């Protein structure tokens, strides 16, 4: 028996959580974009030397990537906190910072695997993306290691591919509505999507049959 989840429950739980913490969750997204674009301006290479330009471009890209990873980890934790009825804490970003490296490595694994899947007539790529998407949630919520997070996502999503594709389509619909609302609605749509992602993960974990559950290593033993 496979774990299951409800897209409608994920949406309504997420909307309820967002309404209770809307200023914080939306404000964090606005702040992220402001800082991101500010950093991109300051880190933009200005040297005319090709070598110097390349070095500065690489450094700038690494800084932006690490900043994005830190925000994604901290914001995911904030979403879990909001779903629990708690006020999102800024301290989450500092506490999630040590997980940046394993998140980066796990992300590279997923990107490589999904890329190969898309090269194989696209459908395998969609399938793999659906099955491996919850690795980041496992890292944030359960402090899973690199391979443990991928295995966790794979086990949770077994038998749910079509429903997960419908979840993706619901994300697209939410973003589209946000864009139609004078683009400002995107800053509401994105928190809703992140909350739905976290709520779906929680639903899958809760409904996973006992015999299929895996023990996630503690922080000191996680890779």
C-alpha positions in Angstrom: 0.0 0.0 0.0 1.4 3.4 -1.0 1.2 6.8 0.7 -1.5 9.1 -0.6 -2.3 12.8 -0.4 -5.0 15.3 -1.3 -4.3 18.3 -3.5 -7.4 20.1 -2.2 -6.3 19.6 1.4 -2.8 20.8 0.5 -4.3 24.0 -1.0 -6.7 24.8 1.8 -4.2 24.0 4.6 -1.7 26.2 2.8 -4.1 29.1 2.3 -5.1 28.9 6.0 -1.4 29.0 7.0 -0.7 31.9 4.6 -3.6 34.0 5.9 -2.3 33.7 9.5 1.2 34.6 8.6 0.8 36.5 5.3 2.9 39.6 6.1 5.9 37.5 7.2 5.7 34.9 4.4 5.1 37.4 1.6 7.5 39.9 3.1 10.3 37.3 3.1 9.8 36.6 -0.6 9.8 40.3 -1.4 13.0 40.8 0.7 14.6 37.8 -1.1 14.0 39.3 -4.5 15.3 42.7 -3.5 18.5 41.3 -2.0 18.9 38.9 -4.9 18.7 41.6 -7.6 20.9 44.0 -5.5 23.6 41.3 -5.2 23.3 40.6 -8.9 24.0 44.3 -9.7 27.0 44.5 -7.3 28.4 41.2 -8.4 28.1 41.9 -12.1 31.6 41.8 -13.7 32.8 45.1 -15.0 36.3 44.2 -16.1 37.2 44.2 -19.8 39.8 41.5 -19.4 38.3 38.1 -20.5 40.0 36.1 -17.7 39.1 38.6 -15.0 35.5 38.8 -16.3 35.2 35.0 -16.2 36.6 34.7 -12.7 34.3 37.4 -11.3 31.3 35.9 -13.2 32.0 32.5 -11.6 32.4 34.0 -8.1 29.2 36.0 -8.5 27.3 32.9 -9.7 28.5 30.9 -6.7 27.5 33.6 -4.2 24.0 33.9 -5.8 23.6 30.2 -5.8 24.5 29.8 -2.1 22.3 32.7 -1.2 19.4 31.1 -3.1 20.0 27.8 -1.4 20.1 29.4 2.0 16.8 31.2 1.4 15.1 28.1 0.1 16.1 26.0 3.1 15.1 28.7 5.6 11.9 29.5 3.8 10.9 25.8 3.6 11.4 25.6 7.4 9.3 28.8 7.8 6.5 27.1 5.8 6.6 24.1 8.0 6.4 26.4 11.0 3.4 28.2 9.5 1.7 24.9 8.8 2.2 24.0 12.5 0.5 27.3 13.5 3.7 28.9 14.6 5.2 32.2 13.6 8.0 31.8 11.1 11.3 32.5 12.7 14.3 34.3 11.1 16.6 32.1 13.1 15.6 29.2 10.8 18.0 30.6 8.2 21.0 30.3 10.5 20.0 26.9 11.7 19.6 25.6 8.1 22.9 27.1 6.9 24.9 24.0 7.8 22.7 22.0 5.4 23.7 24.0 2.3 26.4 21.7 1.1 24.4 18.5 1.2 21.4 20.3 -0.4 23.7 21.5 -3.2 25.1 18.0 -3.8 21.6 16.4 -3.6 20.3 19.1 -6.1 23.1 18.3 -8.5 22.2 14.6 -8.3 18.6 15.4 -9.1 19.4 17.8 -11.9 21.7 15.3 -13.5 19.2 12.5 -13.2 16.2 14.5 -14.4 18.3 15.9 -17.3 19.1 12.4 -18.5 15.4 11.5 -18.1 14.4 14.5 -20.3 16.9 13.4 -22.9 15.0 10.1 -23.1 11.9 11.4 -24.8 10.9 13.9 -21.9 8.4 11.6 -20.1 11.1 9.8 -18.0 12.3 13.3 -17.0 8.9 14.3 -15.8 8.6 11.0 -13.9 11.9 11.3 -12.2 11.2 15.0 -11.3 8.0 13.9 -9.7 9.6 11.1 -7.7 12.6 13.0 -6.4 11.1 16.5 -5.7 10.8 16.1 -1.9 14.5 15.6 -1.2 14.8 19.2 0.0 11.9 18.8 2.4 13.5 15.7 3.9 16.7 17.6 4.4 14.9 20.4 6.2 12.3 18.5 8.1 14.2 15.3 9.0 17.9 16.4 8.5 18.3 13.6 6.0 21.7 13.0 4.4 22.2 13.3 0.6 21.3 9.8 -0.5 18.8 9.4 2.4 16.8 12.4 1.2 16.6 11.1 -2.4 15.5 7.6 -1.1 13.0 9.3 1.2 11.4 11.2 -1.7 11.4 8.1 -3.9 9.6 6.0 -1.3 7.1 8.7 -0.4 6.1 9.3 -4.0 5.6 5.6 -5.0 2.3 5.2 -6.8 1.6 8.9 -6.8 3.1 10.1 -10.1 -0.1 11.1 -11.8 -1.4 12.9 -8.8 2.0 14.7 -8.4 1.7 15.8 -12.0 -1.7 17.3 -11.2 0.0 19.0 -8.3 2.5 20.5 -10.7 -0.3 21.7 -12.9 -2.0 23.3 -9.9 1.2 25.2 -9.2 1.1 26.5 -12.8 -2.5 27.6 -12.4 -1.7 29.4 -9.1 1.3 31.2 -10.7 -0.9 32.1 -13.7 -3.5 33.7 -11.5 -0.8 35.6 -9.6 0.5 37.0 -12.9 -2.9 38.0 -14.0 -3.3 40.0 -10.7 -1.0 42.7 -12.0 2.0 40.5 -11.3 1.9 41.5 -7.6 -0.1 38.3 -7.0 3.0 36.3 -7.7 4.3 37.3 -4.2 1.2 35.6 -2.8 1.2 32.7 -5.2 4.8 31.6 -4.5 4.3 31.2 -0.7 1.1 29.2 -1.4 3.1 26.9 -3.7 5.9 26.4 -1.1 3.3 25.8 1.6 1.5 23.2 -0.6 4.9 21.5 -1.3 5.5 21.2 2.5 2.0 20.2 3.3 2.0 17.5 0.6 5.3 16.2 2.1 3.7 16.0 5.5 0.6 14.2 4.1 2.8 11.6 2.4 4.9 11.0 5.5 1.7 10.7 7.6 0.1 8.3 5.3 3.1 6.2 4.5 2.5 2.6 5.6 4.4 1.6 8.7 6.3 -1.2 7.0 7.6 1.2 4.3 8.9 3.9 6.6 12.6 4.4 6.9 14.7 5.7 9.8 16.5 8.9 8.9 20.0 9.3 10.4 20.5 12.0 13.0 22.5 15.1 12.1 25.8 13.8 13.3 25.6 10.8 11.1 24.0 12.4 8.1 26.2 12.7 5.0 
